[in-house]
Amino acid sequence: MVDIKNPKGFLGSPNLRNMVDIKNFVLGVAIFILTLSVGIYGISTFYGKGPQYNDFCPNIVTEQECMNASGNWINNTYIPTNGEKPMPAGGGYCEYSYIKCQEKYNDAEEVHARKIFFLALPLGIIVLAVGALVFGLVSVGGGLMFGGVGLILYGVGSVWSYADDLVKFIISLTGLIVVIALAYYANYKWKFFDAKSGKKK
């Protein structure tokens, strides 16, 4: 039992420390989720939604839509059991080449992915740096750092399928160097402030 009348004993108890750790963890997770959400939807608001497939390739259902798209409409048929010639079965489908419109759609997706990458990557690094260097509170700093990492992954993931191996290597190496440099600087800053506060005591 913890003696509540003894504040020092109560504040220093393992149960209270565990409770504070749990609260900091929950707050950190909440900040991480909200940071990631704000970043992703902010980027989406700034650049707009990605290209829509139907804006490039027509969704052909009727014969008239097929003719308007310069396609070739093929009526459905069935073969009677008595071996006669195929008979109309109602409805049909459109022979239409989706190759060109698919290429245009893929090009538009790649351009949009690159825009996301060039905004999300530096934004993620900035958020990561702010969380590591500015906020001393564990829950806030940790949550922002995780949010920054999430934004970096979001940016890299958006363009990863369009990049060749050399670009992937450069991206990975640059990110690694930046994070290592940030970690060294942050630890140096924390040790400096800890030493300074120790002298005051």
Residue pairs with C-beta under 8 A, 6 or more apart in sequence:
2 9
2 10
2 13
2 15
2 16
3 9
3 10
4 10
10 16
23 139
24 138
24 139
24 142
25 139
27 139
27 140
27 143
28 138
28 139
28 140
28 142
28 143
28 146
29 143
30 143
31 139
31 140
31 142
31 143
31 144
31 146
31 147
32 142
32 143
32 144
32 146
32 147
32 150
33 147
34 147
35 127
35 143
35 144
35 146
35 147
35 148
35 150
35 151
36 147
36 150
36 151
36 154
39 120
39 123
39 124
39 127
39 147
39 150
39 151
39 154
40 120
40 151
40 154
43 116
43 119
43 120
43 123
46 119
47 112
47 115
47 116
47 119
50 109
50 112
50 113
51 105
51 108
51 109
51 112
53 105
55 105
56 101
56 102
56 104
56 105
56 108
57 98
57 101
57 102
57 105
58 65
58 69
58 96
58 101
60 66
60 69
60 71
60 94
60 96
63 73
63 92
63 94
65 94
66 72
66 73
66 94
66 96
67 73
69 94
69 96
70 96
71 94
71 95
71 96
72 94
72 95
72 96
73 92
73 93
73 94
73 95
74 92
74 93
74 94
74 95
75 88
75 89
75 91
75 92
76 88
76 89
76 90
76 91
76 92
76 93
77 86
77 87
77 88
77 89
78 86
78 87
78 89
79 86
79 87
80 87
110 159
110 162
113 158
113 159
113 161
113 162
114 159
114 162
116 154
116 155
116 158
116 159
117 155
117 156
117 158
117 159
118 155
119 155
120 151
120 152
120 154
120 155
120 158
121 151
121 152
121 155
121 156
121 175
123 151
123 155
124 148
124 149
124 150
124 151
124 152
124 153
124 154
124 155
125 148
125 152
125 178
125 182
126 148
127 144
127 145
127 147
127 148
127 151
128 144
128 145
128 148
128 149
128 152
128 179
128 182
129 148
129 182
130 144
130 148
131 140
131 141
131 142
131 143
131 144
131 145
131 146
131 147
131 148
132 141
132 145
132 182
132 183
132 186
133 182
133 185
133 186
133 189
134 141
135 141
135 144
152 175
156 171
156 175
160 168
163 171
